[in-house]
Amino acid sequence: MFRTLTTALLLTTLLGGAAMAETIEVKMLNKSGKETMVFEPDFVKIAVGDTIKFVPEDKGHNAESIKEMMPEGAEPFKGKISKEVEVTFDIEGVYGVECKPHFAMGMVMTVAVGDVAAAPDDFLAGRLPPKAKKRFEEQLTNLNK
């Protein structure tokens, strides 16, 4: 009987922890308010183990990681054009995400995973289109909120 209770308690603990992970939906849009080619929201702060579901509300968008804007050891991801993609973030840090076809138009977002208060010093060091860089700078101001 003790073994059964211990096993049940262990399973409840393990499954209960998994049930706490969240899935956040991010829309990929041609327009939101006065802005064009946007992720909505364009900044999210999530816990390690949470998932983001990228949903193309308008055709022609994808979501993919930017290699130079990911924590060390994180797995890159690349969604297909006009298709939903779900990404689970298992490594703490700050991630840059782009819509490849609209990167030059500034279609980017920032994902902060875990307890991070600032982006790495080299987060914006690579070659970025001016509009994408401006949007990243605006998004990063949310890290301290």
C-alpha positions in Angstrom: 0.0 0.0 0.0 2.9 2.4 0.8 4.4 1.8 -2.6 1.0 2.6 -4.3 0.6 5.8 -2.4 4.2 6.9 -3.1 3.8 6.1 -6.8 0.5 8.1 -6.9 2.1 11.0 -5.1 5.1 11.0 -7.5 2.8 10.9 -10.6 0.6 13.7 -9.2 3.7 15.8 -8.6 5.2 15.2 -12.0 2.0 15.6 -13.9 0.9 18.6 -11.9 4.2 20.4 -12.7 3.7 19.7 -16.4 0.2 21.0 -16.3 1.5 24.4 -15.0 3.3 25.2 -18.3 1.3 27.7 -20.4 0.7 28.2 -24.1 0.7 31.8 -25.2 -0.8 32.7 -28.6 1.0 35.3 -30.8 -0.7 36.5 -34.0 1.2 37.3 -37.2 -0.6 40.2 -38.8 -0.4 42.5 -41.8 -1.7 45.4 -39.7 -2.4 46.2 -36.1 -3.5 49.8 -35.3 -1.1 52.1 -37.2 1.7 49.5 -37.5 2.1 47.1 -40.4 3.7 43.7 -40.5 3.6 42.8 -36.8 3.6 40.1 -34.2 0.9 40.7 -31.6 2.0 40.8 -28.9 5.5 41.7 -30.0 7.0 41.1 -26.5 6.2 38.3 -24.2 7.8 37.2 -20.9 7.3 33.6 -20.2 8.5 30.9 -17.8 11.0 28.2 -18.8 8.9 25.4 -20.3 6.1 27.6 -21.6 5.1 27.3 -25.3 4.3 30.0 -27.8 1.8 29.2 -30.6 2.5 31.5 -33.6 -0.7 31.9 -35.6 -0.7 33.5 -39.1 -3.9 35.6 -39.1 -2.9 36.9 -42.5 -1.2 34.8 -45.2 2.5 35.1 -46.0 4.0 35.1 -42.5 6.2 32.7 -40.6 8.0 32.8 -37.2 11.6 31.8 -36.9 14.4 32.3 -34.4 17.3 34.6 -35.2 20.5 32.6 -34.7 22.5 35.5 -33.3 19.7 36.4 -30.9 19.3 33.3 -28.8 20.8 32.0 -25.6 23.6 29.5 -25.9 22.3 26.0 -26.2 18.8 26.9 -27.4 17.4 25.1 -30.3 16.6 27.2 -33.4 13.1 27.0 -34.9 11.6 27.9 -38.3 7.9 27.8 -39.1 6.6 27.4 -42.6 5.0 30.3 -44.4 1.3 30.7 -43.6 1.4 27.8 -41.1 1.0 27.7 -37.3 4.0 26.7 -35.3 4.3 25.9 -31.6 7.6 26.4 -29.9 8.5 25.4 -26.3 11.2 27.5 -24.7 13.3 25.4 -22.4 16.4 27.6 -21.9 16.3 30.9 -20.0 17.3 34.0 -21.9 16.2 36.5 -24.5 15.2 35.4 -28.0 14.8 37.4 -31.2 12.1 36.2 -33.5 11.5 37.3 -37.1 9.0 36.8 -40.0 11.6 36.0 -42.7 9.6 37.6 -45.6 9.0 40.8 -43.6 12.1 41.1 -41.6 13.3 44.3 -43.4 9.8 45.8 -42.7 10.5 45.3 -39.0 8.3 42.2 -38.3 10.2 41.0 -35.2 9.4 40.2 -31.6 11.2 39.5 -28.4 10.7 36.6 -26.1 12.1 36.8 -22.6 12.2 33.4 -20.9 12.7 33.0 -17.2 14.1 35.6 -14.8 16.0 37.9 -17.1 16.2 41.6 -16.5 18.3 42.6 -19.5 19.3 41.4 -23.0 22.9 40.3 -23.6 25.2 43.2 -24.5 25.6 41.8 -28.1 21.8 41.2 -28.7 21.5 44.0 -31.2 25.1 43.7 -32.5 24.4 42.0 -35.8 23.3 43.5 -39.0 19.6 44.4 -38.6 17.4 46.4 -40.9 16.7 49.8 -39.3 13.0 49.2 -38.7 13.7 45.8 -37.1 16.4 47.3 -34.9 14.1 50.1 -33.8 11.3 47.7 -32.9 13.7 45.4 -31.0 14.9 48.5 -29.0 11.3 49.4 -28.1 10.5 45.8 -27.1 13.5 45.5 -24.9 12.3 48.3 -22.7 9.7 45.9 -21.4 12.3 43.7 -19.7 12.3 45.8 -16.6 8.5 46.1 -16.3 
